[in-house]
Amino acid sequence: MWVLLALISALLLGLYDVFKKLSVNANAVLPVLFISTIAGAVLVTPFVAGSVFFPEFFKSMQLFVPPITQREHGLILLKSVIVVSSWIFAFHAVKHLPITIVTPIRASGPIWTLAGAILIFHETLNLTQWIGVVITLVFFYMLSTAGKLEGINFRKNVWIFCIVAATLLGAASGLYDKFIIRKIDRLAVQAWFSYYQVVVMLPAIALFRWAKPREERPVFEWRWSIPAIGLFLLMADFAYFYALSYEDSMISIISALRRGGVLVAFAMGALIFHENNIRRKAIYLLGILTGILIISLGS
């Protein structure tokens, strides 16, 4: 069951990436991110409030958000800091890079999650999984050659560093999720994370946007795709946390399956944004996903 939930999360994440690109393309990044986090917080509020006033009804619907301790609030706040930091890097990279470059790099996230899972949770790999790791890394290197054809130097481009930083922070978040989901109710994690991401965003937008003179701020344009970012992330995370709540679930496998959503984002990038070198990058993306699939099958 947790595998199916991970695949559902992957599909929703792919659509989330598309809405993200539609929202930040030629638009101010921080307001987009801030409004999308507010949208997520608004969407969880009926469940939080309902769990207080109508607990039995929400328990029967398996949507009850239980009260948590101050320590648990602190753990969720730390998760929010990690994730929002990843988002800030990722949203800026998505704005300045082709989505068909960003998505394969993001697809490599399970490799870094896997490395952490081996070190922290003592998950072990067999020969098949190691073969998958090598295949993924080889095609990741080949992707950098496709980037050079578009004038993107993986070693010197600041936005490449941003998406790599976002990917590493995302891997750290995945490992941290594995830790806290064993200690805190999954719905409480998702609900309070939705609130704390707004809290974490406030200093960033105050310092880097509101504190600047109006004429120096990047132009912001409202788009209906912006709240859709929050909606699809909320649904993707619901399936993701549900998958993690299973005792026999493996974060390395869930993370790998979840990255299958890049196929959706990549295809939409080709159709909507008419980006270059699609065939070459598609081959490299499929190579990366093949390696991740081999890792999953090896389990």
N, C-alpha and C positions, 0 to 999 in steps of 0.2 A: 504493500500500500504506500509506503513512504517513497518508493521509486516513482509511482504514478503521480504523487503530489509534487515531487521534484520536477517532473516533466511539465505539469500544469504551470508551476512557478516559472519554468523556462519560457514557455509561450508568452505569459504575461510580461515577463521581463523584456522580451524582444519588442513587444508593443510599447513598453515603457521607454525603451531606448529611442524608438522612432519619434514618439511625442517629445522626448527631450531634444532631439535634433531639430524638430520643427519649431520648438519654442525658442532655442538659443541662437538659431541661425540668423545672423545680422541683428542681434538683439542683446540687451544688457543681461549679463549672466546672473548676478546676485539677486536682482528682483525676481527673476524667473524661479530661481531656487527657493527663495523665501516664500513666494506665493504658493508654490507647489507643496512646500512643507506645511503651510497653513491649511491648505486644502486637505491634506492627510489628517491633520489634527481635528478639523471640523468633522470629517467623515467618521472618526472613531468615537466622537463625543456621545452620540445616542446610545452606544453600547456601554460606555462607562457610566453615564447617567442612569440608564436602564438597569444596570447591575446593582445600583444603589437603591433605587425606588421599586423595582420589580425583580428582585433576585431570583425568585422561583421560576418565573417565566423565562428569563435568560439562561438559567441553568438547564431548563428543559430543551432549549434551542442550542445548547452547547456553545453559547456565546457570552457566558458569564465572565466578567472581569473581576477577579477577587482583589481584596485589599492586600497591600504588600508593606513590608517593613521599610524603615529609613535606609537600612543597608542595601536592600534590594533596589530602592530608588537610586541609590548611588551607583550600583552596578549598571543599571539601565542608562543613567546619565553618561557614564564612561563610554558605553556602546554608542551613544548619540554623538559624542565628541569624535570618535573614530570614524563613524559613517559620514557625518557631515564634512569632516576633513577630506574624506575620499570623494564626496560629491563635488566639493568646490574645485578640486583638481580635475575631476572628470568632466564637469560641465564646461569649464574653460577649454579643455582639450577638444570636446565635441564641437564647440563653436568654431574652432580654428583648423580642425583636421577633417578630412573626408571620413564619413561614418564607416566606409569600407576599409579604412586603416584602423580606426578606433576599435571596431568590433573584434577583429582577430586578436588584437593585443589584450583586450578584456577577456577573450576566450582562454587566454593562458593562465588566468587567475587560479584555476584548480591545481596547477602545478605548484604554485606557491602555498596554497592551502594544504596540499598534500605534504609538502616539505614540513610545514608546521605540525600537521597531524602526526607525522612520524616522530618528530622531536618531542611534542607535548603529550599526545594521547597514546603514543607507542603503537600506532597503527603500522602494520608491516606490509611490505609489497613483495609479490612473487615475481618470477622472471617475466611473465606476460605484462605485468603492470610496468616494470622497468622499461620494457620495449616501448610501451606506450609513451612513457616519459621522454625517451630519446626521440621518438618520432615527432612529438609535439614541439620539442625544443629546436629540432632541425627545421621544421616548417616555420617556426617563429623567426628564425634567422633569415630564411628565404623571403619572408614577408618584408623585411627591411630592404631587400633589393628592389621590391616593387615600389616601396616608398621613394627610393632614390629617383625612379623614373618620373615622379611627380615633384621632384625638387625637395623632398622631405628627407633630410639626413637624420637617421635615428640617433646619432651620437651628438648632434649639435642642436637639434630642434627642441626648443623649450616646451612645446606642447606635447612632444613625445615623452619628455620627462614627466610632464603632468599626468598623462594617462598611465604611465608606468607606476608613478606614485599612487594614483588612484587604485590601480589594480592590486598593489601590495597592501595598501590599507584595507581594501575590500577583502583580501585573503585573511588579514589579521582579524577583521570583523567576523568572518566566517568561523574562525577558530574560537573567538570569544563567544559567539552565539552557541557553539557546542557546549561551552562551559556554563553559561548562565541558564540555558534552557533546561538543564538538569536541576537547577536550583529554584527557578521562578516559573510560575505558570506562563505558558506561551502567549495567551491572550493579554495578560498583564504586561508582558514584555513589549508586545506590539503596540498596545494602547499607550503606555507611558513613553515609549520611544517616539511615538508620533507627536507627543507634546514636547518632549525634551529636545527634539530636533529643531523646533521653533525657537526654544530658549537658546540653544547653541548658535543658531543662525543670527540672532539679534546683535551680538557684539560685532560679528563679521560685517553685516550690512551697515551697521552704524558707523564703523570705523572706515570702511572702504567705499561707502557710497554716500550716506547721509552727511558725513563730515566734510565732504568735498563740495566746493561751490557748484551750483546747478549746471553752469556752462561746462564744467569739467567731467560731469558724469556721462557715462555711455548712455545713449538714447534707449529708452525702454518702450516697447510696444506691446500692448495687451493682445494675447492670442488665447483662443479657447483650448488650445493644446496644453496650456500651462497647468490648469487644475487636473487635466487628464493624467499628467505625470504622477501626481499624488494618488489618484484613484488606482491606477494600474500597479503602482508600487505597493499600495496597501493590499491589493488582492494577491500579488505575487508573494509578498511576505507572509500573508496568512497561510498559503499553501506551504511555504518554506518552513515556517516555525512548526506547523503541524507535522511535517515530515521529520524534523529534528526531534520532536517529542517522543518518537518511537524509540524504545530502548535499544533495539538492534540496528538503528540507523547509523551510517558512517558518513561523517562530514566530508571526507574526501570524495566519496561517490556522489553525494547530494550536490556538492559544489560542481562536480564535473557535469552532471546531468543538467543542472540549472543553467550552465553556460551554453547549452544548446539553443537558447533563445537568441544567440547572436545570428543564427541563420535567418530568423525573421527580420532582424534589424538590417542585416547585410542585403537581403533581397529587396527590402523597401528602399535602402540607400541606392541601389541600382535603378529601381523603377521611378522613384520620386525625385531624387537629387541628380540623376544622370552623371554619376561620377566615372572617373577614368580607370582603365586597366582592370575592368571588372572580372574578366575571365582569369587573368593571372592571379589576382587577389582571391578569387573564389577557390582556385586550386589550392592555394596556401591555407586558406581558411578551412577547407575540407580536410587538408592534411593535419592541421591542428586538432580539429574535432575528431578525426580518425584516431589520433594518438590518445585523446581523452576517452573515446569510446573503448579502445583497447584496455585502458586502465580500468574502466568500469566493468568490462566483461571479465577481466582477470580476477575480479573480486568474487 
